[in-house]
Amino acid sequence: MSALSSTTISSNRQSVTHRKLRLHAPVLALLVPPACVSFSGCLSFERTLVKATELLKPANAEEAASLDKIDLKRIPQHVAVIMDGNGRWAQRRHLPRIAGHRAGVKAAREIIETCARLKLSYLTLYAFSLENWRRPQAEVDFLMRLLREYLKRELPTIHKNNIRLLVIGRSEQLPEGVRKDIEHGMRLTARNTGMKLVVALNYGGRAELVDAFNAMLEQVRSNGLSAFMADEQTVSEHLYTAGLPDPDLLIRTSGEMRVSNFLLWQIAYAEIYVTETLWPDFSPARLLEALVDYQKRERRYGGLNAAQESVPAAKSAKRSRWAGRG
């Protein structure tokens, strides 16, 4: 969450700069189904005034049980998802890999709709990595065709539901037609004020850092800043995700215990939730389970909680009392 030359999201301006991008068809297809048209009003609700069950009608008892446990005041601001397992899902059913990608479309569509209804502010989906170009050319070509097909079909619904589309990653290897479709989608939704849907396409965390450092070096060379010193804020302002908050929760499907070169800088303090569920089977119920688990955790960012801080203070006071008696 490099930049597309014509698409700027400036770091210092609460926007995001994307010089290069790349898109995974299945994901943008799902960017919100026709059913989402009915929930546009939900996007204007205040979290603190609405129960989860009022924002989202549970499809079954499992979803209802999770919804009852969710505190809307503590919904994470930014959720990032590594959508993994499409190929294994298809393989287990003796289907071609493209069937897994099509099934992944449905899952992503449902997750996007659910997050928008819950008033999540940012949802980032890892759709296509720099390493994915190593896959068979036929599979890559299929994903690119899906991208254009679904963008044309789903973009009006995304826009109607006030969702803003952002794309992060590199774009120079994308076909021109794909690039134009993505640029159109970002321009069309640029003024939308609802959930920010960030799609990581042709993305790599290390590449993002390299691009950030090179951008800083270019500024130094151009402006003759011989005494330039970079700090964490400077680096953040030159990332693809400049202007966006870091993820609070990182979800990984398929049970793999790794972050796969995704948002390496941004997930420094993210809570990580790994599920064995393959992405096509990752339903709204599974998402709600992840949110419930997140809300059970205590985020200390390297510090101590109130109870832990009080223990040293109490011991210190006790030592002082004994010292006074001497």
C-alpha positions as CSV (number, residue, x, y, z in Angstrom):
1,M,0.0,0.0,0.0
2,S,6.6,3.3,-7.1
3,A,3.7,5.0,-8.5
4,L,1.8,5.4,-11.7
5,S,3.2,8.5,-13.4
6,S,-0.2,10.0,-14.0
7,T,-1.7,9.0,-10.6
8,T,-0.3,11.0,-7.7
9,I,-1.1,10.6,-4.2
10,S,1.2,13.0,-2.4
11,S,2.8,11.9,0.8
12,N,2.4,15.2,2.7
13,R,-1.2,15.9,1.6
14,Q,-3.2,13.1,3.2
15,S,-3.3,11.5,-0.1
16,V,-1.3,8.6,-1.6
17,T,1.2,8.6,-4.4
18,H,1.3,5.7,-6.7
19,R,3.8,5.8,-9.4
20,K,3.4,2.3,-10.5
21,L,0.7,-0.2,-10.1
22,R,-0.4,-3.7,-10.9
23,L,-3.7,-5.5,-10.5
24,H,-5.0,-8.9,-9.8
25,A,-8.2,-9.4,-11.6
26,P,-10.0,-11.6,-9.1
27,V,-9.8,-9.0,-6.5
28,L,-11.0,-6.0,-8.3
29,A,-13.8,-8.0,-9.6
30,L,-15.1,-8.5,-6.1
31,L,-14.7,-4.9,-5.3
32,V,-18.3,-5.0,-4.2
33,P,-21.2,-6.9,-5.7
34,P,-24.6,-5.6,-6.8
35,A,-25.9,-6.5,-3.4
36,C,-23.8,-3.7,-2.0
37,V,-26.1,-1.1,-3.6
38,S,-28.5,-1.6,-0.7
39,F,-26.0,-0.8,2.0
40,S,-24.7,2.6,0.8
41,G,-26.7,4.2,3.7
42,C,-24.7,2.1,6.1
43,L,-21.5,3.9,5.2
44,S,-22.8,7.1,6.9
45,F,-23.6,5.5,10.2
46,E,-21.6,6.4,13.3
47,R,-19.9,3.3,14.7
48,T,-20.6,4.3,18.3
49,L,-24.3,4.5,17.6
50,V,-25.0,1.3,15.7
51,K,-24.8,-2.3,16.8
52,A,-23.0,-4.7,14.6
53,T,-26.1,-6.7,14.0
54,E,-27.8,-3.5,12.7
55,L,-25.0,-2.9,10.2
56,L,-24.8,-6.5,9.1
57,K,-27.5,-9.0,9.0
58,P,-26.0,-12.4,9.9
59,A,-26.4,-15.1,7.3
60,N,-26.3,-17.9,9.9
61,A,-26.0,-18.6,13.6
62,E,-22.2,-18.6,13.4
63,E,-22.1,-15.1,12.0
64,A,-24.7,-13.9,14.6
65,A,-22.6,-15.3,17.4
66,S,-19.5,-13.4,16.2
67,L,-21.4,-10.2,15.6
68,D,-22.7,-10.2,19.2
69,K,-19.1,-10.3,20.4
70,I,-17.8,-7.4,18.3
71,D,-17.4,-4.0,19.9
72,L,-17.9,-1.5,17.1
73,K,-15.9,1.1,19.0
74,R,-12.8,-1.1,18.7
75,I,-13.0,-2.1,15.1
76,P,-9.5,-1.8,13.6
77,Q,-9.1,1.2,11.4
78,H,-7.0,-0.6,8.8
79,V,-7.1,-4.4,8.0
80,A,-4.6,-5.9,5.5
81,V,-5.1,-9.3,4.0
82,I,-2.8,-11.8,2.3
83,M,-5.3,-13.7,0.2
84,D,-3.6,-17.1,-0.2
85,G,-4.9,-20.6,-1.2
86,N,-6.8,-20.2,-4.5
87,G,-4.6,-22.8,-6.2
88,R,-4.8,-25.3,-3.4
89,W,-8.5,-24.8,-3.2
90,A,-8.8,-25.8,-6.8
91,Q,-6.3,-28.6,-6.6
92,R,-8.2,-30.3,-3.7
93,R,-11.3,-30.3,-5.9
94,H,-9.4,-31.5,-9.0
95,L,-10.1,-28.3,-10.8
96,P,-7.9,-26.0,-12.8
97,R,-6.2,-23.1,-11.0
98,I,-8.3,-20.6,-12.7
99,A,-11.3,-22.1,-11.0
100,G,-9.7,-21.2,-7.7
101,H,-9.2,-17.6,-8.8
102,R,-12.8,-17.4,-9.8
103,A,-13.8,-18.7,-6.4
104,G,-11.5,-16.2,-4.8
105,V,-13.4,-13.4,-6.5
106,K,-16.6,-14.3,-4.7
107,A,-14.7,-14.5,-1.3
108,A,-13.1,-11.1,-1.8
109,R,-16.4,-9.5,-2.9
110,E,-18.1,-10.7,0.3
111,I,-15.2,-9.5,2.5
112,I,-15.2,-6.1,0.9
113,E,-18.9,-5.7,1.3
114,T,-18.7,-6.9,5.0
115,C,-15.9,-4.5,5.8
116,A,-17.7,-1.6,4.2
117,R,-20.8,-2.3,6.2
118,L,-18.8,-2.5,9.4
119,K,-17.5,1.0,8.7
120,L,-13.9,-0.2,8.3
121,S,-11.8,2.8,7.1
122,Y,-9.1,1.0,5.2
123,L,-9.0,-2.5,3.6
124,T,-5.8,-3.5,1.8
125,L,-5.7,-6.7,-0.3
126,Y,-2.6,-8.4,-1.5
127,A,-3.6,-9.3,-5.0
128,F,-0.5,-9.8,-7.1
129,S,3.1,-9.8,-6.1
130,L,6.2,-9.0,-8.0
131,E,7.1,-12.7,-7.6
132,N,3.8,-13.8,-9.2
133,W,5.2,-13.1,-12.6
134,R,7.0,-16.4,-12.2
135,R,3.7,-18.3,-12.6
136,P,2.8,-19.8,-15.9
137,Q,2.2,-17.1,-18.6
138,A,-1.3,-18.5,-19.3
139,E,-2.3,-18.0,-15.7
140,V,-0.9,-14.4,-15.6
141,D,-2.7,-13.6,-18.9
142,F,-5.9,-15.0,-17.5
143,L,-5.7,-12.8,-14.4
144,M,-5.1,-9.7,-16.5
145,R,-8.2,-10.5,-18.7
146,L,-10.2,-11.0,-15.5
147,L,-9.1,-7.6,-14.2
148,R,-10.4,-5.7,-17.2
149,E,-13.6,-7.7,-17.3
150,Y,-14.5,-7.2,-13.7
151,L,-13.3,-3.6,-13.5
152,K,-15.8,-2.7,-16.2
153,R,-18.6,-4.6,-14.5
154,E,-18.0,-3.7,-10.8
155,L,-16.6,-0.2,-10.8
156,P,-20.0,1.5,-11.1
157,T,-21.1,-0.4,-7.9
158,I,-17.9,0.5,-6.1
159,H,-18.4,4.2,-7.0
160,K,-22.1,4.1,-6.1
161,N,-21.2,2.8,-2.6
162,N,-18.8,5.7,-1.9
163,I,-15.8,3.3,-1.8
164,R,-12.5,4.8,-3.0
165,L,-10.2,2.6,-5.0
166,L,-6.4,3.0,-4.5
167,V,-3.7,0.8,-6.1
168,I,-0.2,0.4,-4.8
169,G,2.8,-1.3,-6.5
170,R,4.7,-1.0,-9.8
171,S,3.0,-0.6,-13.2
172,E,5.6,-0.7,-15.9
173,Q,4.9,-4.3,-16.8
174,L,1.2,-3.9,-17.0
175,P,-0.5,-3.9,-20.4
176,E,-1.5,-0.5,-21.5
177,G,-5.2,-1.3,-21.5
178,V,-5.0,-2.6,-17.9
179,R,-3.2,0.5,-16.8
180,K,-5.8,2.8,-18.3
181,D,-8.6,0.9,-16.7
182,I,-7.0,1.1,-13.3
183,E,-6.3,4.8,-13.7
184,H,-9.9,5.4,-14.7
185,G,-11.1,3.5,-11.6
186,M,-9.0,5.6,-9.3
187,R,-10.0,8.9,-11.0
188,L,-13.7,8.0,-10.9
189,T,-13.6,7.2,-7.1
190,A,-11.1,9.9,-6.1
191,R,-13.7,12.0,-4.3
192,N,-15.4,9.2,-2.5
193,T,-15.4,9.4,1.3
194,G,-16.2,5.9,2.4
195,M,-13.9,2.9,2.9
196,K,-10.6,3.1,1.1
197,L,-10.0,-0.1,-0.8
198,V,-6.3,-0.5,-1.4
199,V,-5.2,-3.2,-3.8
200,A,-1.6,-4.2,-3.9
201,L,-0.7,-5.2,-7.4
202,N,2.7,-6.1,-8.8
203,Y,3.7,-5.2,-5.2
204,G,6.7,-6.2,-3.1
205,G,7.7,-4.8,0.3
206,R,11.4,-4.7,-0.4
207,A,10.8,-3.0,-3.8
208,E,8.7,-0.4,-2.0
209,L,11.5,0.4,0.3
210,V,14.0,0.6,-2.6
211,D,11.7,2.9,-4.5
212,A,11.3,5.1,-1.3
213,F,15.0,5.4,-0.8
214,N,15.6,6.2,-4.5
215,A,13.0,8.9,-4.3
216,M,14.7,10.4,-1.3
217,L,18.1,10.3,-3.0
218,E,16.6,12.0,-6.1
219,Q,15.3,14.8,-3.9
220,V,18.7,15.2,-2.3
221,R,20.4,15.4,-5.7
222,S,17.9,17.8,-7.1
223,N,17.9,20.2,-4.2
224,G,21.5,19.9,-3.2
225,L,20.7,18.9,0.4
226,S,24.1,17.8,1.5
227,A,23.1,17.7,5.2
228,F,20.0,15.6,4.6
229,M,19.2,13.1,7.3
230,A,16.3,10.6,6.9
231,D,14.1,9.6,9.8
232,E,11.1,7.3,10.1
233,Q,8.6,9.9,9.1
234,T,10.6,10.8,6.0
235,V,10.7,7.2,4.9
236,S,7.0,6.8,5.5
237,E,6.2,9.8,3.4
238,H,8.0,8.2,0.4
239,L,6.3,4.8,0.6
240,Y,3.4,3.8,-1.7
241,T,1.1,4.1,1.3
242,A,2.1,7.7,2.2
243,G,-0.9,9.3,3.8
244,L,-2.5,6.0,4.9
245,P,-2.4,4.7,8.5
246,D,-0.4,1.5,9.1
247,P,-2.5,-1.7,9.3
248,D,-3.8,-2.6,12.8
249,L,-4.5,-6.2,11.8
250,L,-2.8,-8.4,9.2
251,I,-4.8,-11.5,8.2
252,R,-3.2,-14.4,6.3
253,T,-5.2,-17.3,4.9
254,S,-4.1,-20.8,4.1
255,G,-2.1,-21.3,7.3
256,E,1.3,-20.2,5.9
257,M,3.4,-18.6,8.7
258,R,5.1,-15.8,6.8
259,V,4.3,-12.3,5.6
260,S,5.5,-12.9,2.0
261,N,7.2,-9.5,1.4
262,F,4.0,-7.6,2.2
263,L,4.0,-4.2,3.8
264,L,7.2,-4.9,5.5
265,W,7.6,-1.4,6.9
266,Q,3.9,-0.8,7.7
267,I,3.2,-4.0,9.7
268,A,5.9,-3.4,12.4
269,Y,3.2,-3.3,15.1
270,A,0.3,-4.9,13.4
271,E,-1.5,-7.8,15.1
272,I,-1.2,-10.9,13.0
273,Y,-4.0,-13.5,12.5
274,V,-3.3,-16.7,10.6
275,T,-6.1,-19.1,9.6
276,E,-5.9,-22.5,8.0
277,T,-8.9,-21.5,5.8
278,L,-8.1,-21.2,2.1
279,W,-9.0,-17.8,0.6
280,P,-12.0,-19.0,-1.4
281,D,-13.5,-20.4,1.8
282,F,-12.7,-17.2,3.8
283,S,-16.3,-16.2,4.5
284,P,-17.7,-13.2,6.4
285,A,-18.0,-15.5,9.4
286,R,-14.2,-16.1,9.3
287,L,-13.5,-12.4,9.0
288,L,-15.7,-11.7,12.1
289,E,-13.7,-14.4,14.0
290,A,-10.5,-12.6,13.1
291,L,-12.0,-9.3,14.4
292,V,-13.2,-10.8,17.6
293,D,-9.7,-12.3,18.2
294,Y,-8.1,-8.9,17.5
295,Q,-10.3,-7.2,20.1
296,K,-9.1,-9.7,22.7
297,R,-5.5,-8.5,22.3
298,E,-3.8,-5.7,24.1
299,R,-1.7,-3.5,21.9
300,R,1.2,-2.0,23.9
301,Y,3.6,-0.9,21.1
302,G,6.6,-2.1,23.2
303,G,5.4,-0.5,26.4
304,L,3.6,-1.9,29.4
305,N,0.0,-2.1,30.3
306,A,-1.4,-0.2,33.3
307,A,-1.2,-3.2,35.6
308,Q,2.4,-3.9,34.7
309,E,3.4,-0.3,35.2
310,S,1.8,-0.2,38.7
311,V,3.9,-3.1,40.0
312,P,7.4,-1.4,39.7
313,A,5.8,1.8,41.1
314,A,4.5,-0.1,44.2
315,K,7.8,-1.9,44.8
316,S,9.6,1.4,44.6
317,A,7.3,3.0,47.1
318,K,7.8,0.1,49.5
319,R,11.6,0.3,49.2
320,S,11.3,4.0,50.0
321,R,9.3,3.4,53.1
322,W,11.8,0.9,54.4
323,A,14.7,3.2,53.5
324,G,13.0,5.9,55.6
325,R,13.0,3.7,58.7
326,G,16.7,3.2,58.6
